[in-house]
Amino acid sequence: MTQNNSPQNKSLTQWNKDYIAAIERLAHNDPAKAVSPQELLGKTGLQLLQAMSAGAISHEGIGKTLDFVLIDIKEGETVFQGTPNAKHYNPLGTVHGGWYATLLDSAVGCAVHSMLPAGRFYTTAELSINYLRAATQKTGPLRAYGQVIHLGKQLAMAEGKIVDVEGKLYAHAKTTCLIFDRPST
């Protein structure tokens, strides 16, 4: 899995700047407001995600709840960033696997979504994760990279990874997504 924005190409300072810029773009949006059907019409998955990332239309609130944000989106590739903190901990004092899972599901799912034509949607059918390293609030920011490895008419597959600024791998995921036509409203 290759990414142009690999951690080795950026410093912690740049990661922090990228994160702040993404948060500022979204600051005026209400994360509880769902995207309206009118905002979806005629937009490809990439156009929709770009509009959300730019703050032009509403975005989902899970990123705000779990403190992560979309940093970069290209056709078939995404980068999300978050910084784990104590509210994300399990009873053992490390980041709960659900935080990793949600971050990875967002990265791989949005990578798939970025390749869909207007009127087509996806849902996660399967998500498989290998947890390799525990994180705490001392870990600092983590990035999830998602990349599509297959896009068919009904199924798509993508893989993702979570790394720190030094490139240490924390988790790896694979997903299968079901592709379907936009439900009628």
Secondary structure, DSSP 8 states (H G I E B T S, - for coil): ---TT-GGGS-HHHHHHHHHHHHHHHTTS-TTS---HHHHTT--HHHHHHHHHHTSS---SHHHHHTEEEEEEETTEEEEEE---GGGB-TTSSB-HHHHHHHHHHHHHHHHHTT--TTEEEEEEEEEEEE-S---TTS--EEEEEEEEEE-SSEEEEEEEEEETT--EEEEEEEEEEEEE----
